[in-house]
């Protein structure tokens, strides 16, 4: 009887530890993915900086296009 309880306790403990480990890894991965924790690699930081730079360039291009369209609209209304 004692051996059976010991085997069940070992199995239950192993399953519990495995489950808690998986949950912990999932939570830490999710937190890192959302940027809630420090740990972004240098490559990820460089990729984000490149994306920001690209967005800034697109914004500048859009501003120039809006200015051009405003000039066209003013010329057409006169």
Secondary structure, DSSP 8 states (H G I E B T S, - for coil): -HHHHHHHHHHHHHHHHHHHHHHHHHHHHHHHHHT-SS---HHHHHHHHHHHHHHHHHHHHHHHHHHHHHHHHHHHH-
